[in-house]
Amino acid sequence: MGLLFGSFLNVVIARVPAGESIVRPRSRCPRCGHQIAWYENIPILSWLALRGRCRACGQPISWRYPLIELLTALLFLACQRRFGWSPELVSALVLVLVLVPLSFIDLEHWILPHELTWPGIAAGVALSAPLGMERVRDSIIGAVAGFLVFWGMEWLGEKIFKKEALGAGDKDLLALIGAFLTWKPLLAVIFLSSLQGAVVGSLLLLFRGRAGPAPEPETPTAPPPATTPGAETLPVGEPGPAPEQAGPERADEDEEDDWVPGPTNIPFGPWLSLAALEVMLLGPWLREVLPVPLDLLLTGAR
């Protein structure tokens, strides 16, 4: 099941940032448009049989496709080993299905789409219902606390550093994690994600000169058409049409769209996702190896 869902997540990762439907049309080669037959779409096996190339055009098929299929399968297996056949397993599997595409989308496009985070928050709260009203309460508190904590950090960062310190989607992602895991391990998620992201980012900056992935290259814009003889022109000194006035909201959107990550920036979404999975899957082990004060602080154990 993890392999099959991982194959579907590849479609989500490719299409959601482009604003395309994840249902239609059927899967196709992104280079030549060849519609992929069912026997070309068997997780991992088809990629190996095709030797990582499209059957129609012979262009390489990214290694990311089998990687995500295998990663999702391993995470499904880890969730089953952690929770057994219980209602908590369903919640854990759904969290995996949301965090995996969000992480890879953020790595490639530096965005965390609302199309995934907002339904994910609702799913986290809804899936807590079979675990009792106390769990529903803790789930709602976790979603609200996760959003407010990062909203406060974002506001504080802008006041102190006069620039955006966190991505706009990070607070939605932490709210999603809080909805699934409740408020208790949120401190651990923030601590582990910040620590791991800082260490890996520093190493990448040291050895590669850039902490995060390079931004996508800008699409060149075509030059304005030259004025042909006889074309209608405005007399000298006559004003042309007034430019559209941009309000504050539009200005903020333009500023966000024009933002280009610098060499020290890293997408924080993958690190939040990694920390959430670590806390969820390794919780019992952490409670055994950590001393009591850290255990209470990081895992929320009673």
For each residue, the residues with C-beta under 8 A, 3 or more apart:
1: 4 5 76
2: 5 6 69 72 73 74 75 76 77
3: 6 7 43 44 69 70 72 73
4: 1 7 8 43
5: 1 2 8 9 72 76 97
6: 2 3 9 10 43 68 69 70 71 72 73 100
7: 3 4 10 11 41 43 65 69
8: 4 5 11 12 22
9: 5 6 12 13 68 72 97 100 101
10: 6 7 13 14 64 65 68 69
11: 7 8 14 15 22 27
12: 8 9 15 16 22 101 116
13: 9 10 16 17 68 101 104 105 108
14: 10 11 17 18 30
15: 11 12 18 20 21 22
16: 12 13 19 20 22 101 105 113 115 116
17: 13 14 105 108 109 111 113
18: 14 15
19: 16
20: 15 16
21: 15 24 25
22: 8 11 12 15 16
23:
24: 21
25: 21 28 35
26: 35 36
27: 11 35 36 41
28: 25 33 34 35 36
29: 32 33 34 36 54 56 57 59
30: 14
31: 54 57 59
32: 29 54 56 57 59
33: 28 29
34: 28 29 54 55 56 57
35: 25 26 27 28
36: 26 27 28 29 40 41
37: 40 41
38: 41 42
39: 42 46
40: 36 37 46 50 55
41: 7 27 36 37 38 46
42: 38 39 45 46
43: 3 4 6 7 46 66 69 73
44: 3 47 48 66 69 70
45: 42 48 49
46: 39 40 41 42 43 49 50
47: 44 50 52 61 65 66
48: 44 45 51 52 66
49: 45 46
50: 40 46 47 53 54 55 61
51: 48
52: 47 48 60 61 63
53: 50 58 59 60 61
54: 29 31 32 34 50 57 58 59 60 61
55: 34 40 50
56: 29 32 34
57: 29 31 32 34 54
58: 53 54
59: 29 31 32 53 54
60: 52 53 54
61: 47 50 52 53 54 65
62: 65
63: 52 66 67
64: 10 67 68 104
65: 7 10 47 61 62 68 69
66: 43 44 47 48 63 69 70
67: 63 64 70 71
68: 6 9 10 13 64 65 71 72 100 104
69: 2 3 6 7 10 43 44 65 66 72 73
70: 3 6 44 66 67 73 74
71: 6 67 68 74 75 100
72: 2 3 5 6 9 68 69 75 76 96 97 100
73: 2 3 6 43 69 70 76 77
74: 2 70 71 77 78
75: 2 71 72 78 79 96 100 277
76: 1 2 5 72 73 79 80 93 96
77: 2 73 74 80 81
78: 74 75 81 82 281
79: 75 76 82 83 89 92 93 96 281
80: 76 77 83 84 85 89
81: 77 78
82: 78 79 92 280 281 284
83: 79 80 86 88 89 92
84: 80 89
85: 80 89
86: 83 89
87: 90 91 127 130 131
88: 83 91 92 131
89: 79 80 83 84 85 86 92 93
90: 87 93 94 127 130
91: 87 88 94 95 124 127 128 131 180
92: 79 82 83 88 89 95 96 180 280
93: 76 79 89 90 96 97
94: 90 91 97 98 123 124 127 180
95: 91 92 98 99 124 177 180 181 276 277 280
96: 72 75 76 79 92 93 99 100 277
97: 5 9 72 93 94 100 101
98: 94 95 101 102 116 117 120 123 176
99: 95 96 102 103 273 276 277
100: 6 9 68 71 72 75 96 97 103 104 273
101: 9 12 13 16 97 98 104 105 116
102: 98 99 105 106 112 113 116 117 120 173 269 273
103: 99 100 106 107 269 270 273 274
104: 13 64 68 100 101 107 108 270
105: 13 16 17 101 102 108 109 111 112 113 116 269
106: 102 103 109 110 111 112 169 267 268 269 270
107: 103 104 213 267 269 270
108: 13 17 104 105 213 216
109: 17 105 106 216
110: 106 167 212 215 261 267
111: 17 105 106 167 169
112: 102 105 106 116 117 167 169 170 172 173 269
113: 16 17 102 105 116 117 169
114: 117 118 169 172
115: 16 118 119
116: 12 16 98 101 102 105 112 113 119 120
117: 98 102 112 113 114 120 121 169 172 173 175 176
118: 114 115 121 122 172
119: 115 116 122 123
120: 98 102 116 117 123 124 176 179
121: 117 118 124 125 143 172 175 176 179
122: 118 119 125 126 179
123: 94 98 119 120 126 127 179
124: 91 94 95 120 121 127 128 139 142 143 176 178 179 180
125: 121 122 128 129 136 139 140 143 179
126: 122 123 129
127: 87 90 91 94 123 124 130 180
128: 91 124 125 131 135 136 138 139 179 180 182
129: 125 126 135 136
130: 87 90 127
131: 87 88 91 128 135 136
132: 135 136
133: 136 137
134: 137 138
135: 128 129 131 132 138 139 182
136: 125 128 129 131 132 133 139 140
137: 133 134 140 141
138: 128 134 135 141 142 182 183 184
139: 124 125 128 135 136 142 143 178 179 180 182
140: 125 136 137 143 144 179
141: 137 138 144 145 178 182 183
142: 124 138 139 145 146 175 177 178 179 180 181 182 183 184 186
143: 121 124 125 139 140 146 147 175 176 178 179
144: 140 141 147 148 175 178
145: 141 142 148 149 178 183 186
146: 142 143 149 150 171 174 175 176 177 178 179 183 186
147: 143 144 150 151 171 172 174 175 178
148: 144 145 151 152
149: 145 146 152 153 171 174 186 190
150: 146 147 153 154 166 170 171 174 175
151: 147 148 154 155 171
152: 148 149 155 156
153: 149 150 156 157 165 166
154: 150 151 157 158 164 165 166 168 170 171
155: 151 152 158 159
156: 152 153 159 160 165
157: 153 154 160 161 163 164 165 166
158: 154 155 161 162 163 164 165
159: 155 156 162
160: 156 157
161: 157 158 165
162: 158 159
163: 157 158
164: 154 157 158 167 168 259
165: 153 154 156 157 158 161
166: 150 153 154 157 170 171 268
167: 110 111 112 164 170 267 268 269
168: 154 164 171 172 256
169: 106 111 112 113 114 117 172 173 269
170: 112 150 154 166 167 173 174 268 269 272
171: 146 147 149 150 151 154 166 168 174 175
172: 112 114 117 118 121 147 168 169 175 176
173: 102 112 117 169 170 176 177 269 272 273
174: 146 147 149 150 170 171 177 178 186 189 190 272
175: 117 121 142 143 144 146 147 150 171 172 178 179
176: 98 117 120 121 124 143 146 172 173 179 180
177: 95 142 146 173 174 180 181 186 189 272 273 276
178: 124 139 141 142 143 144 145 146 147 174 175 181 182 183 186
179: 120 121 122 123 124 125 128 139 140 142 143 146 175 176
180: 91 92 94 95 124 127 128 139 142 176 177 276 280
181: 95 142 177 178 184 185 186 189 276 279 280
182: 128 135 138 139 141 142 178 185 300
183: 138 141 142 145 146 178 186 300
184: 138 142 181 299 300
185: 181 182 188 189 279 280 283 298 299 300
186: 142 145 146 149 174 177 178 181 183 189 190
187: 190 191 297 298 300
188: 185 191 192 275 279 286 297 298 299 300
189: 174 177 181 185 186 192 193 272 275 276 279
190: 149 174 186 187 193 194 275
191: 187 188 194 195 275 298
192: 188 189 195 196 274 275 278 279 298
193: 189 190 196 197 268 271 272 274 275
194: 190 191 197 198 271
195: 191 192 198 199
196: 192 193 199 200 271 274 275
197: 193 194 200 201 266 268 271
198: 194 195 201 202
199: 195 196 202 203
200: 196 197 203 204 266
201: 197 198 204 205 211 212 264 266
202: 198 199 205 206 211
203: 199 200 206 207
204: 200 201 207 208 210 211 212
205: 201 202 208 209 210 211 263 264
206: 202 203
207: 203 204
208: 204 205
209: 205 263
210: 204 205 213 214 263
211: 201 202 204 205 263 264 265 266
212: 110 201 204 261 265 266 267
213: 107 108 210 267
214: 210
215: 110 260 261
216: 108 109
217:
218:
219:
220:
221:
222:
223:
224:
225:
226:
227: 231 233
228: 231
229:
230:
231: 227 228
232:
233: 227
234: 238 240
235: 238
236:
237:
238: 234 235
239: 242
240: 234
241:
242: 239
243:
244:
245:
246: 250 251 254
247: 250 251
248: 251 252
249: 252 253
250: 246 247 253 254
251: 246 247 248 254 255
252: 248 249 255 256
253: 249 250 256 257
254: 246 250 251 257 258
255: 251 252 258 259
256: 168 252 253 259
257: 253 254
258: 254 255
259: 164 255 256
260: 215
261: 110 212 215 265 267
262: 265
263: 205 209 210 211
264: 201 205 211
265: 211 212 261 262
266: 197 200 201 211 212 271
267: 106 107 110 167 212 213 261 270
268: 106 166 167 170 193 197 271 272
269: 102 103 105 106 107 112 167 169 170 173 272 273
270: 103 104 106 107 267 273 274
271: 193 194 196 197 266 268 274 275
272: 170 173 174 177 189 193 268 269 275 276
273: 99 100 102 103 173 177 269 270 276 277
274: 103 192 193 196 270 271 277 278
275: 188 189 190 191 192 193 196 271 272 278 279
276: 95 99 177 180 181 189 272 273 279 280
277: 75 95 96 99 273 274 280 281
278: 192 274 275 281 282
279: 181 185 188 189 192 275 276 282 283 286 298 299
280: 82 92 95 180 181 185 276 277 283
281: 78 79 82 277 278
282: 278 279 285 286
283: 185 279 280 286 287 299 301
284: 82 287 288
285: 282 288 289
286: 188 279 282 283 289 290 295 298 299
287: 283 284 290 295 299 301
288: 284 285
289: 285 286
290: 286 287 294 295 298 299
291: 294 295
292: 295 296
293: 296 297
294: 290 291 297 298
295: 286 287 290 291 292 298 299 301
296: 292 293 299 300 301
297: 187 188 293 294
298: 185 187 188 191 192 279 286 290 294 295
299: 184 185 188 279 283 286 287 290 295 296
300: 182 183 184 185 187 188 296
301: 283 287 295 296
302:
